[in-house]
Amino acid sequence: MKDKSVGILGTGKYTPDNRLTNAQLEQIVETNDEWIVTMTGIKERRIVAEGQATSDLAYEASVRAMKAAGVTADQIDLIIVATITPDMFFPSTACLLQEKLGAKRAAAYDLSAACSGFIYAIASATGFIKMGMYKHVLVVGAESLSRITDYTDRNTCILFGDGAGAVVLGEVPEGRGFKSFELGADGSGGELLRICGGGSRQPSSEQSVAERRHFIEMNGREVFKFAVRIMGNAAEEALAKAGLTKENIDLLIPHQANIRIIQSALDRLDLTRDKCMVNIDKYGNMSAASIPVALAEAVEEGRVKEGDCLVFVGFGGGLTWGASVLIW
């Protein structure tokens, strides 16, 4: 039986209306706009409204992606939500999204791989479609990181924002679609980027709350060093698996964590800035939502043409990393 070609049928994004600018952060912690922009490339980030949760962001992005794909809710067979900020421990955000969409036929689950989550999720979805188990899979990267950000920690509170990006995956013409995936993890670096409180190791208590154990903790220096090394490596591995080289790249869509990390990947791949989608200045680091939001914006802006070679690459807590090559 001929191997199916699986690709993206439609994209969508949603970011909250509320903006948190660097000037506003200057009023909260000891920092300044010039330093933030120089060190990270971030000028502002979006913040969920009171009462707004990750499933709400995921719903808005999903509706847009399904419309772009020409697919209705009853045609969705599986929903995968990549997130580290679910509405609650359980049920999964994917199940809550299924109900919001009315996608009653769809199986649903969440996937936790931090900022690499979207790539892990599209790899999983591609496998399901190739094996003939499902026809249409909705994959969403959605985060409400402001809910777990410590706004007394000037090293992390400048980085994170909220948003959601969604794609519908399905069969595409031969020669198009995903050509390779490169996924990896190194659990020995788990302590470098984490939230300790609230799980079975450190259940919620008055002490855990007082010690601010329910917020993101990050060893920025070590994560930066890891990211600079792994972004280029993962992209090159994915290209090699696809039988392509960096000269074939039409557009790099990296995880939007830090402009200096993105630039290091461009240098490694010998790419100019015009061959890279960058929107970190507007949104900051949206974890699993970064890549699908950037992809949706690239499509909206006409930067993606049929036959283009796109490379997705990201890294995150775990530590995890992932890359993929897609012929649009």
N, C-alpha and C positions, 0 to 999 in steps of 0.2 A: 504494500500500500504506500502511495506517495506521501511523503512528509508534508504536513500542512504548513503553510506560511502564516504566521500569526503577527499581527501588528496592531496599531492604534487606529481606531475608527473615529474617535472624537475626543476632544479635550475640553476642560472647563476649569475655572478657578473662581475663588471667592475670598476676599479679604475684608475684615471688619472696617467700618467707617472711622472708628476712633484712631487717631494718630498720636504716637508718643515721640516727640522730636528730641534731638540732642539738647536743645535749649531747655526743654522741660526737665530732662534728666539732670541738668546742671543745678536745678532747684532741689533735687532729691538726694543726690550723692555728690561727693567731691570728684568732679570730672569736668571736661569742657569739650565743646563741639570739635575744635581743631584736632584734639588728641584722638577722639573717637573716630573721626573720618580718616585720619592718617593711619591709625592702627588697624581699623576694621573695614573702612569703606561705607559704614552705615551712617545715614543721615536721619532716618526715622524708621519706625516700625508700627505695625497695626496691632490694636489691642481689642479683645472681645468686650462687648458691652455687658453691663450687669445682667445676669440671667442667661447670657449666651454661652453655649457649650460647644464642644468639639463636634458633636453630631449635627448641630445646626449649621456649622461651617461646611461640613461634609455634604450635607443635603444641598446647599446652594451650588457648590461646585459640581455635584453629581448631576443635578438637573441640567446644567449647562452642557456638560459632557455628553449626556444622553441625547440632548437635542441636536448637538453637533454630529453625533454618530447616526442619528435617525433611528434610535432604538427606544422602545417604550419600556416601562417598568416591568411589564409581564414578559418581556423578552430577556431580562437579565437572569442568568442562571446562578451566578455566584457574586458575592460582594466581599472584597477584602479591604479592610481599612488599616493602613499603616499609621500607628500613632503611639506615643508614649504619654499622651494626656487624654485617656478615655474619659467619657462622662462619669464613669464609675468603674469599680473593679469588675463587676459583672452585673447584668449581661453585657456582652461586647457592644462597642459603639457600632459595629457593623450590623448587629441585630436591631439596634435602635434606628439606624439609617434605613434598614430594610422596611421597617414599619412606616417611617416618614415618607418613603418613596412609594409605598404600596407594591413593592416588588415581592409578592407573596410566594413566587416560585423559587426565589433565590436562596441558596445556602449562604451562610454569612459567618465570618470570623475576623478577629483582629490579629494583627501581626506586629510584634515589638522588636524592632532592630534599630531604634533611635533614628538618626538622620539618614541611615542607609535603608530605612524601611520601605520606601517606595520602590527601590530597585529589587529588593528581596521579594516584594509583592508582585511586581510585574513578571519576575522570573517564575514564581509559583503559578500565576495565572496562565502564562504561556504554556507551561507544562500541562495544565488541566485541559487546555484547548487542543493541544497537539495530540493528546491521548484520546480525544473524542469524548471526554466526559462532559464538557460544557461547550456551548457555542459563543456566548457573550459573557464576559466577566468585567464587572465594574471594579476598578482599583482606585482607591482614594488615599492620598496622604493628607492628614488633617491634624492640626495641633492648636492647642490653646496654652502656649508656653508661658504666657503671662501669669497663669494660675499657679505655676510652680517656680517662678522666678523670685529670688530674694532681692528686693529693691533696697536693701541695706548693703549689698555686696557690689561694689562698683566694678569689680572685674567681670561679673557675669550679667548684671542687669542691663548693661548697654547692648547686649548681643541679641536678645531673643524677641520674636514677634509671633503673631497668630495668623493663621490662614489655612486654606485648603485648596488642593488641586486634585482633579479627577480625570481619569481616562477610561474609555470603554475599549476593551481588547476583543478582537475577533479575527476570523480568517481574512487574509488579504491576498491579492494576486501574487503569483509566483515571482520570486525575485525581490519582493518587498518584505517588510516586517523585521522582526528581531533576528539577528544573525548570531549573537553570542551573549553570554552572561558570565561575569566573573564575580563570585561572592566569596567573602572571607570573614574570619573572626579571630580575635586574640583575647580570650577571657582573662589572661594575666594582666591586661590593662583595664579591667573592669572598674577598679577603684579610681581611675583618672577622671571619670565623668559619670555621675550617678546621683540618685536620690536614695538615701539610706532608710528614712523613716516610712512607716506605714505598711511595710510588707511583713512576711512571717519571721524574718530575722530580727527586725526591730519594730514590733507592733506599735501602733499609735498610742501615745500616753501623754500625760502632762509634761513629762520630762522631754520627750521627743519633740513636742511642739515648742517648748521653751528653748531647746537647743537648736531650733530651726532646721531639724533633720528632714523636713518634708519639702525642702527646696533643692534646686540644682546645686551640686558641688562639682567644681571643675578645677583640675590642675592645668591651667591654660598653657603653660610653657611646654609640658609634655604632650598634650593633645595637638598643639601646633606642630611640633616636630614629627609626630606620627602622621598627621594629615599631609604635610609637605611631601613626605616619602611615599605614602600610600596612594595618593590621588593619581600621580603619573604612572606608578606601577600598575595599578588596577586598570587604567585606561589602555595601557599598552598590552596587557594580558588579554583584555577583551578584544582588541583589534586583531591580535595574533590568532585568537580562536576563530575569528570571522574571516581569516585569510586576507586581512586588510592592513594598511599601515597608516601612520599619522598623516601622510600626504592625502589620504582619502577623506579626511574629516571635513565636512562642510560646516557643521556647527557643534561646538562643545556646550553641553548643558550641565554644569557642575552644581553640586550642593553649594548653597550660598551661605557659607559660614564666616568667611574672612576674605577680603579682597587680596590680601597678600598670599593666602593659600591658593586662591584661584590663579593669581599671576604666576605662582611657581608651577602650576600644572600647565599653563600656557607655555612657559619657558621650556618645560620638559618635552612638550609635544610640538615645539617650534611653530606655535600658532600665534597669529596676531589677534588683538582684542576684537576685531570685527567678526572673527569666527567663534566668538564665545558669547553666550547669553548671560548678561549680568544685570541683576535687579536688586542686589543686596542693599543698595543705597535707600531703596523705598521700603523694604520689608524686614531687613535684618535676617537673622537665622530662624527659619520656620521649621527646622528639623525635617521630618518626613514630607512636609508640604513644599519644601523649597524647590525641588526639581520639577514636580508636576505643575506648580504655579509658573515657574520660569518657562517650561515648555508651552503652556497655554498662552503665555504672553508672546512668545516667539511666533506661534501660529497666528495670533491676532495681528501681529505687526508685519506679517508677510515675510518673515525671515526663514520660513521652512517651505521648500518646494518639493514636488514629487521627485523621487529618486535621490534626494539628499541623504548623505550619511551623517546621522546624528550619534553622538556619543554621550551617554549619561554616566556620571561618576560621582560618588559620594562616600562619606565616612561618618562614623558616629559612635556613640557610647556602646560599650560591649567588651572590647572595642570591635566594631564591625566596619566592613567596607563593601562596596559593590560598584560594578560598572556594566554597561550594556551597549551594544552596537545595534542601531536600528536604521534600516533603509526605509525612508518615508514613502 
